[in-house]
Each structure stands twice: as C-alpha cells, then as structure tokens.
Amino acid sequence: MATPNLQQKQKKNMRKYKQNKGDAYRGIAR
C-alpha cells in the first residue's frame, strides 16, 4: 500500500495534469 505521503503527492500531480491537459495524458501514460 502507498504511504499517505505518496498519495498526497499523487493528488497534487493529478491536479497539475488536469491544469496542463497537453502534457497530462503523456504523463499519465508514462
């Protein structure tokens, strides 16, 4: 299971991805 810290980082990253939709899908696909 991921640590709470890791989950927080992932949530922040998801927000970033939603803001830059251009790189978003590239980042998620990776």
Residue pairs with C-beta under 8 A, 6 or more apart in sequence:
2 10
13 27
17 23
17 24
17 27
17 28
18 24
